[in-house]
Amino acid sequence: MKIYAKDRQGKDHVLEGRDGWSVMEILRDGGLDVAAECGGACACATCHVYVTDGWFEKLPAPSEAEIDMLDMALAVEPNSSRLSCQIVCSDATDGIKVTVAPE
């Protein structure tokens, strides 16, 4: 399954997702600048991404914990911001497009 990611410098990357892994883990392992300070526990917002090209609507709604964390993030966009640690790779996310948000 493919993840299409744009880094903070605007460079495009095509990463191979792994079933059951979070998008954050794939971005981090792919060398993108995602701090992921809490390690994927939904306890920070350092893996904030913008989900683009219609993918935001295809994902399950964010949990209350994710919404609370996004409230503390910078440059949040109401119809695209998600925490990449909360997006799980599966056949349903094959082809997802994300942009790493500003720090």
C-alpha positions in Angstrom: 0.0 0.0 0.0 1.3 3.4 -1.0 1.5 6.6 1.0 2.1 9.8 -0.9 3.8 12.3 1.4 5.0 15.9 0.9 7.7 17.0 3.3 8.1 20.5 4.8 10.4 21.5 1.9 7.7 20.6 -0.6 9.5 17.4 -1.8 7.2 14.5 -2.8 7.9 11.0 -1.4 6.2 7.7 -2.2 6.4 5.3 0.9 5.4 1.8 1.3 2.8 1.4 4.1 2.6 -1.7 6.3 -0.7 -3.1 7.3 -1.5 -2.2 10.9 1.3 0.4 11.2 0.5 4.1 11.7 1.2 6.6 9.0 3.4 8.3 11.5 5.7 5.3 11.8 6.0 5.0 8.0 6.8 8.8 7.7 9.4 8.6 10.4 11.0 5.4 9.1 10.9 7.0 5.6 13.1 9.9 6.8 10.5 12.6 6.8 10.8 15.3 9.5 8.1 14.0 11.9 9.2 14.4 15.6 6.6 11.9 17.0 7.8 12.8 20.5 5.2 10.7 22.3 5.9 7.7 20.1 2.3 7.4 18.7 0.4 7.6 22.0 -1.8 10.6 20.9 -0.1 12.7 23.6 1.5 15.4 21.5 0.9 17.0 18.1 4.4 16.6 16.6 3.1 14.2 13.9 0.5 16.7 12.6 -0.2 16.2 8.9 -2.6 17.6 6.3 -4.6 14.8 4.7 -5.3 15.9 1.1 -7.1 15.1 -2.2 -10.3 13.8 -0.7 -8.7 11.4 1.8 -9.7 13.4 4.9 -13.4 12.5 4.3 -12.5 8.8 3.8 -10.9 8.4 7.2 -12.7 7.5 10.4 -13.5 10.6 12.5 -10.8 11.7 14.9 -11.2 10.7 18.6 -11.8 13.2 21.3 -8.1 12.7 22.4 -6.9 13.5 18.9 -9.1 16.6 18.7 -7.7 17.8 22.0 -4.1 17.3 20.8 -4.9 19.1 17.5 -6.2 22.1 19.6 -2.6 22.5 20.8 -1.0 22.2 17.3 0.0 25.1 15.1 -1.5 25.9 11.7 -4.5 23.5 12.1 -6.8 23.2 9.1 -10.3 22.1 10.0 -10.9 19.9 6.9 -7.4 18.4 6.6 -5.5 18.3 9.9 -4.9 14.9 11.5 -2.3 13.3 13.7 -0.5 10.7 11.6 -0.1 8.4 14.6 -3.9 8.0 14.5 -4.2 6.9 10.9 -3.6 3.2 10.6 -2.3 1.7 7.3 -4.7 -0.7 5.6 -6.1 -1.5 2.2 -8.6 1.3 2.9 -5.7 3.9 3.1 -3.8 2.7 0.0 -2.9 5.8 -1.9 -3.5 8.3 0.9 -1.9 11.7 0.4 -0.5 13.7 3.3 1.6 16.8 3.8 3.8 17.2 6.9 2.5 20.3 8.8 4.8 23.1 9.8 6.5 22.7 13.2 
